[in-house]
Amino acid sequence: MSFLPAVLIFQDRHLRRCAPTPRRHPFAFLNYLLKDVLPYVVVSGRFVWLTCLTAIFGVSCYITATGLHFPQYNPLQLFVSSNEHEWYDNNAERQFEFVKNKIGLYIGVRLMWGLSEVHTTSVFRVDTLTNVAADPAFHLQTIEDVQRLADKLRQFRQLQFVQHGEKFWPERFLEWSKTLQCRNATAKQSGKAKDKASNRNDSTGNLVVNGLGIEQLHGGTRNENISGVTGENGVGRVAGKLVHRRKRVADDMEGDRTGVCCNYLHESYRDTELDYCMRLSTVHLYTQYNDTLVFDNKTFDLVGYTAALPTNIVFSYKFSNLSKIFKQLEDAFGGEPG
């Protein structure tokens, strides 16, 4: 007895009885639809199908010939066709070829750090809007924070659709800081001691203020008005104030007032003095509304920074063009903190 017949006998007697009955073919219903139902529908409703397809073909030909399409511009213009200004906005690009090249407005981007984003779906309802709030995640407490902000702005300036050559305040602040001259700690202490020792009366009776001899007036106790200064002691006080003011201005120009060093490359620089240095830089560096630090109008704390970035993207009233513009701006600036 061979092996194959034995297996068939064993399968027929034992395995087939235990095995479950196979279900109906899963594609049987699909075969029924394709072989029975579909031919009946096509043959029976052939006149309906032919009529519908002919109508669709005719409508397609009409749309293609007339250029009919969904609105590319503001559809509300259909309700205010008498407004010549809105008509011009919706038809300028189609009717006048010079619009894009001659009077096309370039889109500007305003970058803002330090203010929390306000999420609202009713921008035209004033009662639903909330006031802006400071974003605690933004801070300029170390020179590394300023460098990161400067690097980010440099990347934005070098975008293909920007190509802005002028540097912003964080970049100019770093360059300005490196040009400042700071004195060493030992030189500062010796300079203070020397100034203190020089502010005394010498043996000749002259008042010495910071190395400048101011001759005292000898007129008894009588006060005399000289150049708007009353009395002999007044002359010395005013001279001392003038010299002190001149020294203070010179120290400010060097970033070294009252021992503060604003040169971040110098060994005397401390990040705790960065806030003072940033405020001092606004005196020497040109700032404007489109490139400036943002301070709280009550506490005068530094809360943010804003910059306006010009682009070479021409504004368009076309919905499709606007969608591309917003997508391009979102890819370039979206997801940035601040």
SERO-4910 file (N, C-alpha, C, O; in steps of 0.05 Angstrom, whole numbers):
BEGIN
 pado doro    nc1    nc2    nc3   cac1   cac2   cac3    cc1    cc2    cc3    oc1    oc2    oc3
  Met    A     17    -24      0      0      0      0     18     25      0     35     28     17
  Ser    A     13     42    -20     30     66    -22     22     87     -1      1     84     12
  Phe    A     39    107      2     34    128     22     11    146     15     -5    153     32
  Leu    A      9    154    -10    -11    174    -19    -40    163    -15    -56    178     -4
  Pro    A    -47    139    -24    -74    129    -19    -81    127     11   -103    132     19
  Ala    A    -61    121     27    -66    119     56    -73    146     67    -90    149     85
  Val    A    -60    167     58    -66    194     68    -93    203     60   -108    215     75
  Leu    A   -101    196     35   -128    204     26   -149    189     42   -170    201     49
  Ile    A   -145    164     48   -164    149     64   -166    161     92   -188    163    103
  Phe    A   -144    167    104   -143    179    131   -157    206    131   -172    212    150
  Gln    A   -153    222    111   -165    248    109   -196    245    106   -211    260    119
  Asp    A   -204    226     90   -233    223     85   -247    213    110   -270    220    114
  Arg    A   -235    196    125   -248    183    148   -247    200    173   -266    201    189
  His    A   -225    214    177   -221    227    203   -219    258    201   -233    272    216
  Leu    A   -202    268    184   -198    297    184   -222    313    173   -228    334    183
  Arg    A   -235    303    152   -257    317    140   -281    319    159   -296    339    158
  Arg    A   -284    300    176   -307    301    195   -302    322    217   -320    335    226
  Cys    A   -276    325    224   -270    345    246   -267    373    235   -272    392    250
  Ala    A   -260    376    210   -256    403    199   -282    417    196   -302    404    189
  Pro    A   -283    444    200   -309    458    197   -316    461    168   -298    461    150
  Thr    A   -341    464    163   -351    467    135   -343    494    124   -349    514    137
  Pro    A   -329    495    102   -320    522     92   -344    539     85   -364    530     74
  Arg    A   -340    565     91   -362    584     86   -364    590     56   -348    581     40
  Arg    A   -384    605     50   -388    612     23   -365    630     13   -353    645     29
  His    A   -360    630    -12   -338    645    -23   -342    675    -17   -364    685    -22
  Pro    A   -321    689     -6   -326    717      2   -332    735    -21   -345    756    -17
  Phe    A   -325    728    -45   -330    745    -68   -355    737    -84   -360    746   -106
  Ala    A   -371    720    -72   -395    711    -85   -415    734    -90   -427    736   -111
  Phe    A   -417    751    -69   -436    774    -72   -426    794    -93   -442    805   -108
  Leu    A   -400    798    -94   -389    816   -114   -393    805   -142   -400    819   -161
  Asn    A   -389    779   -145   -394    766   -171   -423    769   -179   -430    772   -203
  Tyr    A   -441    767   -160   -469    770   -166   -476    798   -176   -491    801   -195
  Leu    A   -463    818   -163   -468    846   -172   -458    850   -200   -471    863   -217
  Leu    A   -434    840   -206   -422    845   -232   -434    829   -255   -437    839   -277
  Lys    A   -442    805   -249   -453    788   -270   -483    790   -274   -493    786   -296
  Asp    A   -497    797   -253   -527    797   -255   -539    825   -254   -554    834   -271
  Val    A   -531    840   -232   -544    865   -227   -535    887   -246   -551    900   -259
  Leu    A   -508    889   -250   -498    911   -267   -507    909   -296   -515    929   -307
  Pro    A   -505    886   -308   -516    884   -336   -545    892   -338   -553    904   -358
  Tyr    A   -561    884   -319   -589    891   -319   -593    921   -318   -610    932   -332
  Val    A   -578    934   -299   -581    963   -296   -572    978   -321   -585    997   -330
  Val    A   -550    969   -333   -539    982   -357   -559    979   -380   -564    998   -395
  Val    A   -568    955   -384   -586    950   -407   -613    964   -403   -624    976   -422
  Ser    A   -624    961   -379   -650    973   -374   -650   1003   -374   -669   1016   -383
  Gly    A   -629   1015   -362   -628   1044   -360   -609   1057   -379   -598   1078   -373
  Arg    A   -606   1046   -403   -587   1057   -422   -595   1084   -432   -578   1101   -437
  Phe    A   -621   1089   -434   -630   1116   -443   -624   1137   -422   -617   1160   -428
  Val    A   -628   1130   -397   -622   1149   -375   -592   1155   -374   -585   1178   -372
  Trp    A   -576   1135   -377   -547   1139   -376   -538   1156   -400   -522   1174   -396
  Leu    A   -548   1150   -423   -540   1166   -446   -548   1195   -444   -533   1213   -452
  Thr    A   -572   1199   -433   -581   1227   -430   -564   1242   -410   -556   1265   -415
  Cys    A   -557   1230   -387   -541   1243   -367   -512   1249   -377   -502   1270   -373
  Leu    A   -500   1229   -390   -473   1234   -401   -473   1255   -422   -454   1271   -424
  Thr    A   -494   1257   -439   -495   1278   -459   -498   1305   -446   -485   1324   -455
  Ala    A   -514   1307   -425   -516   1333   -411   -490   1341   -398   -483   1365   -399
  Ile    A   -476   1322   -385   -451   1329   -373   -430   1338   -393   -415   1357   -389
  Phe    A   -430   1325   -416   -411   1332   -438   -417   1361   -448   -399   1376   -453
  Gly    A   -443   1367   -451   -450   1394   -460   -443   1415   -440   -433   1437   -447
  Val    A   -447   1410   -414   -440   1430   -393   -409   1433   -392   -400   1456   -389
  Ser    A   -394   1412   -395   -365   1414   -395   -355   1431   -419   -337   1447   -415
  Cys    A   -367   1427   -442   -359   1443   -465   -365   1472   -460   -350   1490   -468
  Tyr    A   -388   1478   -448   -395   1506   -442   -376   1519   -422   -367   1542   -426
  Ile    A   -369   1505   -401   -351   1515   -381   -323   1520   -393   -310   1540   -387
  Thr    A   -314   1502   -410   -288   1505   -423   -288   1529   -442   -268   1544   -443
  Ala    A   -309   1532   -457   -310   1553   -477   -312   1581   -464   -299   1600   -474
  Thr    A   -327   1583   -443   -331   1610   -430   -311   1615   -408   -310   1638   -398
  Gly    A   -294   1596   -401   -275   1600   -379   -288   1603   -352   -277   1616   -334
  Leu    A   -311   1591   -348   -325   1592   -323   -310   1576   -302   -301   1554   -307
  His    A   -306   1587   -278   -292   1574   -256   -301   1586   -229   -317   1605   -229
  Phe    A   -291   1574   -208   -298   1584   -182   -285   1612   -178   -266   1619   -192
  Pro    A   -296   1629   -161   -286   1656   -157   -256   1656   -149   -248   1642   -131
  Gln    A   -240   1671   -164   -212   1674   -157   -208   1698   -139   -187   1700   -126
  Tyr    A   -227   1716   -138   -224   1741   -122   -247   1741   -102   -260   1721    -97
  Asn    A   -250   1764    -90   -270   1767    -69   -298   1763    -80   -308   1779    -96
  Pro    A   -312   1741    -72   -339   1736    -83   -360   1757    -73   -381   1759    -85
  Leu    A   -354   1772    -52   -373   1792    -42   -376   1814    -62   -395   1830    -60
  Gln    A   -358   1816    -81   -360   1837   -102   -386   1834   -118   -395   1853   -130
  Leu    A   -397   1810   -119   -422   1806   -134   -445   1821   -122   -464   1827   -136
  Phe    A   -443   1828    -96   -465   1842    -83   -460   1872    -82   -479   1887    -75
  Val    A   -436   1881    -89   -431   1910    -88   -417   1918   -115   -396   1931   -114
  Ser    A   -429   1910   -137   -417   1916   -163   -416   1946   -169   -401   1954   -186
  Ser    A   -432   1962   -154   -431   1991   -159   -408   2005   -147   -403   2028   -152
  Asn    A   -393   1991   -130   -370   2003   -116   -346   2001   -135   -335   1979   -140
  Glu    A   -337   2024   -146   -316   2023   -166   -289   2015   -153   -272   2004   -167
  His    A   -285   2021   -128   -260   2014   -115   -257   1984   -112   -236   1973   -118
  Glu    A   -278   1971   -104   -277   1942   -101   -276   1929   -128   -263   1908   -131
  Trp    A   -289   1940   -148   -287   1929   -175   -258   1930   -185   -249   1912   -198
  Tyr    A   -245   1952   -179   -217   1955   -187   -199   1934   -173   -182   1923   -186
  Asp    A   -204   1930   -147   -188   1910   -133   -191   1882   -145   -172   1867   -147
  Asn    A   -215   1875   -153   -221   1849   -164   -214   1845   -193   -212   1823   -203
  Asn    A   -210   1867   -207   -206   1865   -236   -180   1878   -246   -174   1877   -270
  Ala    A   -165   1889   -227   -140   1904   -236   -120   1886   -249   -109   1893   -270
  Glu    A   -116   1862   -237    -96   1844   -249   -104   1833   -276    -88   1826   -292
  Arg    A   -130   1831   -280   -140   1820   -305   -142   1841   -327   -139   1835   -351
  Gln    A   -148   1866   -319   -153   1887   -339   -129   1904   -345   -126   1915   -367
  Phe    A   -110   1906   -326    -88   1924   -329    -62   1909   -325    -57   1898   -304
  Glu    A    -45   1909   -345    -20   1893   -344      1   1907   -327     20   1894   -318
  Phe    A     -2   1933   -323     19   1948   -308     16   1945   -278     34   1954   -263
  Val    A     -5   1933   -268    -10   1932   -240     13   1918   -225     24   1929   -206
  Lys    A     19   1894   -233     39   1878   -219     67   1891   -220     81   1891   -200
  Asn    A     75   1902   -243    102   1913   -246    104   1941   -236    126   1950   -229
  Lys    A     83   1957   -237     85   1985   -231     75   1992   -202     89   2005   -187
  Ile    A     52   1983   -195     41   1991   -169     35   1967   -151     20   1969   -132
  Gly    A     48   1945   -157     45   1922   -139     57   1927   -112     80   1936   -110
  Leu    A     42   1922    -91     51   1927    -64     66   1902    -54     57   1879    -57
  Tyr    A     89   1907    -42    105   1885    -31     96   1879     -2     90   1897     14
  Ile    A     95   1854      4     86   1845     31    109   1848     51    131   1840     45
  Gly    A    102   1859     73    122   1862     95    114   1843    118     91   1837    123
  Val    A    134   1833    132    130   1814    154    140   1827    179    162   1837    181
  Arg    A    122   1827    200    131   1837    226    136   1814    244    119   1797    249
  Leu    A    160   1813    255    168   1793    274    166   1803    302    173   1826    308
  Met    A    155   1787    320    150   1796    347    159   1774    366    151   1751    364
  Trp    A    176   1781    385    184   1763    407    175   1775    434    176   1800    437
  Gly    A    167   1758    452    160   1767    479    131   1771    485    124   1778    507
  Leu    A    113   1768    465     85   1771    469     71   1745    463     77   1732    443
  Ser    A     52   1738    480     38   1713    477     18   1715    454      5   1736    450
  Glu    A     14   1694    439     -4   1694    416    -33   1693    426    -39   1678    445
  Val    A    -50   1708    414    -78   1709    421    -94   1693    400    -93   1699    376
  His    A   -108   1672    409   -124   1655    391   -153   1664    392   -165   1664    413
  Thr    A   -163   1673    370   -191   1681    368   -201   1676    340   -186   1678    321
  Thr    A   -227   1670    338   -239   1666    312   -257   1689    304   -270   1688    283
  Ser    A   -259   1709    321   -277   1732    315   -260   1757    317   -263   1773    336
  Val    A   -244   1761    297   -226   1785    297   -241   1811    293   -231   1832    300
  Phe    A   -266   1809    283   -281   1833    278   -300   1840    302   -315   1859    300
  Arg    A   -299   1824    322   -315   1829    346   -297   1838    368   -282   1823    380
  Val    A   -298   1864    374   -279   1876    393   -283   1865    421   -264   1862    436
  Asp    A   -308   1858    428   -314   1849    455   -302   1821    461   -300   1813    484
  Thr    A   -295   1806    440   -284   1779    444   -254   1779    444   -242   1759    450
  Leu    A   -241   1802    437   -212   1803    436   -201   1807    464   -214   1820    481
  Thr    A   -178   1797    469   -165   1800    495   -139   1815    491   -128   1816    469
  Asn    A   -130   1828    513   -105   1843    512    -81   1824    509    -82   1801    518
  Val    A    -60   1834    496    -36   1818    494    -23   1816    521    -26   1833    538
  Ala    A     -8   1795    525      6   1790    550     35   1782    544     41   1772    523
  Ala    A     52   1788    563     80   1782    559     85   1752    560     72   1738    576
  Asp    A    102   1743    543    109   1714    542    133   1709    560    155   1719    554
  Pro    A    130   1695    582    153   1690    600    174   1673    588    197   1672    599
  Ala    A    169   1659    566    189   1643    554    211   1659    540    233   1649    536
  Phe    A    205   1684    533    225   1701    520    240   1716    541    229   1728    560
  His    A    266   1717    538    283   1733    557    310   1738    543    319   1723    527
  Leu    A    321   1761    550    348   1769    541    365   1774    566    370   1797    573
  Gln    A    372   1753    580    387   1756    605    416   1750    603    432   1758    620
  Thr    A    424   1737    581    453   1731    577    460   1740    549    443   1744    531
  Ile    A    486   1742    544    495   1750    518    490   1728    498    488   1733    474
  Glu    A    488   1703    507    481   1681    489    452   1684    478    447   1677    455
  Asp    A    434   1694    494    407   1699    485    407   1720    462    392   1717    443
  Val    A    423   1741    466    424   1761    445    437   1750    419    428   1756    397
  Gln    A    457   1733    422    470   1721    399    451   1702    384    451   1702    360
  Arg    A    435   1687    399    415   1670    385    395   1686    370    388   1679    347
  Leu    A    386   1708    382    367   1725    368    379   1738    343    367   1740    323
  Ala    A    405   1746    346    419   1758    323    423   1737    301    420   1744    277
  Asp    A    429   1713    308    433   1692    287    406   1686    273    406   1682    249
  Lys    A    384   1686    288    358   1680    276    351   1703    257    341   1697    235
  Leu    A    355   1727    264    349   1750    247    367   1750    222    359   1757    200
  Arg    A    392   1741    225    410   1739    202    400   1718    182    402   1723    158
  Gln    A    390   1696    193    379   1676    175    354   1687    160    351   1681    136
  Phe    A    337   1701    174    314   1713    161    322   1733    140    309   1734    119
  Arg    A    342   1749    145    350   1769    125    361   1756    100    360   1768     78
  Gln    A    372   1732    102    384   1719     79    365   1700     64    373   1686     46
  Leu    A    339   1701     71    320   1684     57    319   1694     28    324   1717     21
  Gln    A    311   1675     10    311   1681    -18    292   1703    -25    297   1720    -43
  Phe    A    269   1704    -12    249   1724    -19    251   1749     -1    234   1766     -2
  Val    A    273   1751     14    278   1774     31    302   1790     21    300   1812     10
  Gln    A    326   1778     25    351   1790     17    354   1819     27    357   1838     12
  His    A    351   1822     54    352   1848     67    381   1853     77    391   1837     93
  Gly    A    394   1874     68    422   1878     74    427   1892    101    448   1888    113
  Glu    A    408   1908    110    412   1923    135    409   1905    159    391   1889    161
  Lys    A    428   1909    178    428   1892    202    408   1903    222    402   1927    223
  Phe    A    397   1885    239    378   1893    260    393   1898    286    417   1894    288
  Trp    A    378   1908    305    390   1917    330    407   1895    344    429   1901    352
  Pro    A    398   1870    347    415   1850    361    442   1847    348    462   1844    361
  Glu    A    443   1848    321    468   1845    307    485   1870    311    510   1868    316
  Arg    A    473   1893    310    488   1918    314    497   1922    343    518   1934    348
  Phe    A    481   1911    361    489   1913    390    514   1897    395    532   1906    409
  Leu    A    516   1873    383    540   1857    387    565   1871    375    586   1870    387
  Glu    A    562   1883    352    584   1897    340    592   1922    356    615   1927    360
  Trp    A    572   1936    366    577   1960    382    590   1952    408    608   1966    418
  Ser    A    582   1930    420    594   1921    446    623   1915    443    639   1920    461
  Lys    A    631   1903    420    659   1895    417    677   1919    413    702   1917    417
  Thr    A    666   1942    406    683   1966    401    688   1982    427    704   2000    427
  Leu    A    674   1975    449    677   1990    473    703   1982    487    713   1960    485
  Gln    A    714   2002    501    739   1998    516    733   1998    545    723   2017    556
  Cys    A    740   1976    559    735   1974    587    762   1973    602    782   1962    592
  Arg    A    762   1984    626    786   1983    643    786   1958    660    764   1948    667
  Asn    A    809   1949    667    811   1926    685    803   1934    713    801   1958    719
  Ala    A    797   1915    730    788   1920    757    809   1935    773    802   1954    788
  Thr    A    834   1928    770    855   1942    785    858   1971    776    863   1989    793
  Ala    A    855   1975    750    857   2002    740    834   2019    749    837   2043    754
  Lys    A    810   2007    752    787   2022    762    791   2031    791    785   2054    798
  Gln    A    801   2012    807    805   2019    835    826   2041    839    822   2060    854
  Ser    A    848   2039    824    869   2060    826    859   2086    815    866   2107    826
  Gly    A    842   2085    794    831   2110    783    812   2124    803    813   2148    805
  Lys    A    796   2108    817    778   2120    837    794   2132    860    787   2154    869
  Ala    A    815   2118    869    831   2129    891    845   2155    882    847   2174    898
  Lys    A    854   2155    857    868   2179    847    848   2202    845    855   2225    852
  Asp    A    824   2198    836    804   2219    834    797   2229    862    793   2253    865
  Lys    A    795   2211    881    788   2219    908    810   2236    920    804   2256    934
  Ala    A    835   2229    915    857   2244    926    860   2271    912    869   2290    925
  Ser    A    852   2273    887    855   2298    873    834   2319    880    838   2343    876
  Asn    A    811   2310    891    790   2328    899    795   2339    927    781   2333    946
  Arg    A    815   2356    929    822   2368    954    835   2395    950    841   2402    927
  Asn    A    839   2411    970    852   2437    968    882   2433    970    892   2420    988
  Asp    A    896   2445    951    926   2443    952    937   2464    970    922   2480    982
  Ser    A    963   2465    973    976   2483    992    975   2512    984    979   2529   1001
  Thr    A    968   2517    959    967   2545    950    940   2558    954    935   2581    947
  Gly    A    922   2542    965    895   2553    970    876   2550    947    854   2560    947
  Asn    A    885   2535    926    867   2530    903    852   2504    907    863   2485    918
  Leu    A    827   2504    897    811   2480    898    817   2463    874    814   2472    851
  Val    A    827   2438    878    834   2420    857    812   2400    853    805   2385    872
  Val    A    800   2399    829    778   2380    823    786   2364    799    788   2374    777
  Asn    A    791   2337    804    799   2319    783    822   2329    767    823   2327    742
  Gly    A    842   2341    781    866   2351    767    864   2378    755    883   2388    744
  Leu    A    841   2392    758    837   2419    747    837   2438    770    820   2435    788
  Gly    A    855   2458    770    856   2478    792    835   2500    788    836   2513    767
  Ile    A    818   2503    807    797   2524    806    804   2544    828    802   2537    852
  Glu    A    813   2568    820    822   2587    840    798   2597    856    777   2606    846
  Gln    A    801   2596    883    780   2604    901    777   2635    901    797   2649    896
  Leu    A    753   2644    906    748   2672    908    752   2681    936    742   2669    955
  His    A    768   2702    940    773   2713    967    758   2739    969    768   2760    962
  Gly    A    734   2737    979    718   2761    982    704   2762   1009    683   2774   1011
  Gly    A    716   2749   1029    703   2748   1055    678   2730   1053    678   2710   1039
  Thr    A    658   2738   1068    633   2723   1069    613   2734   1049    590   2724   1047
  Arg    A    620   2756   1034    601   2768   1016    598   2750    992    618   2741    980
  Asn    A    573   2744    984    567   2728    961    565   2745    936    552   2766    936
  Glu    A    578   2737    915    578   2752    890    567   2733    868    575   2710    866
  Asn    A    550   2744    851    538   2729    829    557   2731    805    560   2752    793
  Ile    A    569   2708    799    588   2707    776    577   2686    757    576   2662    763
  Ser    A    570   2696    733    560   2678    712    537   2661    721    535   2637    714
  Gly    A    520   2672    737    496   2657    746    502   2639    769    484   2624    777
  Val    A    526   2639    780    533   2622    802    536   2639    827    551   2659    825
  Thr    A    524   2634    849    524   2651    872    545   2640    892    544   2617    900
  Gly    A    564   2658    899    582   2652    921    607   2637    911    607   2624    890
  Glu    A    628   2639    928    653   2626    921    651   2596    922    663   2582    906
  Asn    A    636   2585    941    633   2556    943    616   2546    919    620   2523    911
  Gly    A    598   2562    909    582   2553    886    599   2549    861    593   2531    846
  Val    A    620   2564    857    637   2561    834    651   2533    836    652   2519    816
  Gly    A    661   2526    859    674   2500    862    655   2477    858    662   2457    845
  Arg    A    630   2480    868    611   2458    865    603   2455    836    602   2432    826
  Val    A    598   2477    822    590   2475    794    613   2464    777    608   2448    759
  Ala    A    638   2473    783    660   2462    768    663   2432    772    669   2417    754
  Gly    A    660   2424    798    661   2396    803    640   2380    789    645   2358    779
  Lys    A    615   2391    788    594   2377    774    599   2375    744    593   2355    731
  Leu    A    610   2397    732    616   2396    704    637   2375    697    635   2360    678
  Val    A    658   2374    714    678   2354    709    667   2326    713    674   2308    697
  His    A    651   2322    734    639   2296    739    621   2288    716    620   2265    707
  Arg    A    605   2307    705    587   2301    683    604   2294    658    597   2276    644
  Arg    A    625   2309    653    642   2303    630    654   2275    633    656   2260    613
  Lys    A    663   2268    657    674   2241    661    653   2220    658    658   2198    647
  Arg    A    628   2226    667    607   2206    665    599   2201    636    595   2178    628
  Val    A    598   2223    620    592   2219    592    614   2204    578    608   2186    561
  Ala    A    639   2210    585    661   2195    572    660   2166    580    665   2148    563
  Asp    A    653   2160    605    651   2132    613    628   2118    599    630   2095    592
  Asp    A    606   2133    595    583   2121    581    591   2114    552    584   2093    542
  Met    A    606   2132    540    615   2126    513    633   2102    512    634   2087    492
  Glu    A    648   2097    533    665   2074    534    651   2049    546    664   2028    547
  Gly    A    626   2052    554    612   2029    566    624   2022    593    623   1998    600
  Asp    A    634   2041    608    649   2034    633    640   2053    655    656   2061    671
  Arg    A    615   2060    656    605   2078    677    601   2063    703    591   2040    704
  Thr    A    611   2075    724    609   2063    751    618   2034    752    605   2018    765
  Gly    A    639   2028    737    650   2001    738    635   1981    721    641   1958    723
  Val    A    616   1990    703    601   1972    686    616   1970    659    621   1990    646
  Cys    A    622   1945    652    635   1940    626    615   1927    607    603   1906    614
  Cys    A    610   1940    584    591   1930    565    603   1916    542    589   1908    523
  Asn    A    629   1912    542    643   1896    522    642   1867    530    656   1858    548
  Tyr    A    625   1851    516    621   1824    525    645   1806    520    646   1783    530
  Leu    A    665   1816    505    690   1801    502    710   1807    523    731   1793    525
  His    A    705   1827    540    724   1835    560    721   1817    585    699   1807    590
  Glu    A    742   1814    600    742   1797    623    725   1809    646    715   1794    663
  Ser    A    720   1835    645    704   1848    666    674   1847    661    658   1855    678
  Tyr    A    666   1837    638    638   1837    631    623   1816    648    633   1794    653
  Arg    A    599   1823    656    581   1805    671    553   1806    658    544   1827    650
  Asp    A    540   1783    657    513   1782    646    493   1797    662    472   1805    652
  Thr    A    499   1801    688    481   1816    705    479   1846    696    460   1859    704
  Glu    A    498   1855    681    499   1882    671    488   1885    643    489   1907    631
  Leu    A    478   1863    632    469   1864    604    445   1882    601    443   1897    581
  Asp    A    426   1883    620    403   1900    617    411   1929    615    400   1944    599
  Tyr    A    430   1937    632    439   1965    631    453   1971    604    449   1992    592
  Cys    A    468   1952    594    483   1956    569    463   1957    546    468   1973    527
  Met    A    442   1941    546    422   1943    524    408   1970    524    403   1981    503
  Arg    A    401   1980    548    389   2006    549    408   2028    541    400   2047    528
  Leu    A    433   2025    548    453   2044    540    457   2044    510    462   2065    498
  Ser    A    455   2021    497    459   2020    468    438   2035    453    443   2044    430
  Thr    A    414   2038    464    393   2053    450    399   2082    448    387   2096    432
  Val    A    419   2092    463    428   2120    461    447   2123    438    447   2144    424
  His    A    463   2103    433    484   2105    412    476   2092    386    486   2099    365
  Leu    A    458   2072    387    449   2058    363    422   2068    355    404   2071    371
  Tyr    A    419   2072    329    393   2081    318    372   2059    320    376   2037    310
  Thr    A    350   2065    332    327   2047    334    302   2061    325    300   2085    326
  Gln    A    284   2045    316    258   2056    306    236   2036    312    241   2015    324
  Tyr    A    212   2043    303    189   2025    308    193   1998    295    182   1978    306
  Asn    A    206   1997    273    210   1972    259    234   1956    268    240   1935    256
  Asp    A    248   1965    288    272   1951    298    278   1962    325    295   1979    328
  Thr    A    265   1951    346    268   1963    372    261   1942    394    246   1923    389
  Leu    A    271   1948    417    263   1932    441    236   1942    450    228   1964    445
  Val    A    222   1924    464    195   1930    475    197   1930    505    205   1910    517
  Phe    A    190   1952    517    190   1955    546    162   1959    557    144   1969    543
  Asp    A    158   1949    581    132   1953    595    129   1982    602    147   1994    614
  Asn    A    106   1994    596    102   2023    601     97   2029    630     95   2053    637
  Lys    A     94   2009    647     90   2014    675    115   2007    692    125   2023    708
  Thr    A    125   1983    687    149   1974    703    175   1980    688    196   1978    701
  Phe    A    173   1987    663    197   1992    646    215   1968    644    239   1971    638
  Asp    A    205   1945    648    220   1920    644    221   1913    615    202   1919    600
  Leu    A    243   1901    607    245   1891    579    228   1867    575    232   1846    589
  Val    A    209   1868    557    190   1845    554    191   1833    526    182   1811    522
  Gly    A    203   1847    506    203   1835    480    220   1851    460    234   1870    467
  Tyr    A    218   1842    435    232   1855    413    216   1852    388    203   1831    384
  Thr    A    216   1872    371    201   1871    346    218   1881    323    235   1899    327
  Ala    A    214   1870    300    228   1878    276    210   1874    252    195   1854    250
  Ala    A    211   1892    233    196   1891    208    215   1882    186    236   1894    182
  Leu    A    207   1861    171    224   1850    151    211   1854    124    189   1843    119
  Pro    A    223   1869    105    211   1872     79    216   1847     62    236   1833     66
  Thr    A    199   1842     43    201   1820     25    197   1829     -4    188   1852     -9
  Asn    A    204   1812    -23    200   1819    -51    175   1804    -62    173   1800    -86
  Ile    A    157   1795    -44    133   1782    -52    111   1803    -58    105   1819    -41
  Val    A    100   1802    -82     80   1822    -90     53   1812    -81     45   1789    -86
  Phe    A     38   1830    -68     11   1822    -59     -7   1818    -82     -6   1832   -102
  Ser    A    -25   1799    -80    -44   1793   -101    -72   1788    -88    -74   1777    -66
  Tyr    A    -92   1796   -103   -119   1791    -93   -130   1764   -101   -152   1757    -93
  Lys    A   -115   1749   -116   -123   1722   -123   -121   1703    -99   -102   1703    -85
  Phe    A   -143   1687    -96   -143   1669    -73   -120   1649    -76   -107   1642    -56
  Ser    A   -115   1639   -100    -94   1619   -103    -67   1630    -97    -50   1617    -85
  Asn    A    -62   1655   -106    -36   1668   -100    -33   1673    -71    -11   1670    -60
  Leu    A    -54   1682    -58    -53   1687    -29    -47   1662    -14    -32   1662      6
  Ser    A    -59   1640    -22    -53   1614     -8    -24   1607    -11    -12   1597      8
  Lys    A    -12   1611    -34     16   1605    -38     33   1623    -21     54   1615    -10
  Ile    A     26   1649    -20     41   1668     -4     41   1660     26     62   1660     39
  Phe    A     17   1654     36     15   1647     64     30   1621     70     42   1618     92
  Lys    A     29   1602     52     43   1577     56     74   1582     56     88   1570     71
  Gln    A     83   1600     39    111   1606     38    121   1620     64    142   1614     74
  Leu    A    105   1639     73    111   1652     98    110   1634    122    127   1635    140
  Glu    A     91   1616    122     88   1596    144    112   1577    145    122   1571    166
  Asp    A    121   1569    121    145   1551    121    170   1565    130    188   1553    142
  Ala    A    172   1591    124    196   1606    131    197   1615    160    218   1614    173
  Phe    A    174   1624    171    174   1636    197    157   1620    217    158   1626    241
  Gly    A    142   1601    208    124   1586    226    140   1569    246    161   1559    240
  Gly    A    128   1566    270    140   1549    290    162   1562    306    175   1549    322
  Glu    A    168   1588    301    189   1601    316    178   1610    343    156   1620    345
  Pro    A    193   1605    365    184   1615    391    185   1645    393    201   1658    380
  Gly    A    167   1655    409    166   1684    413    145   1698    397    142   1722    398
***
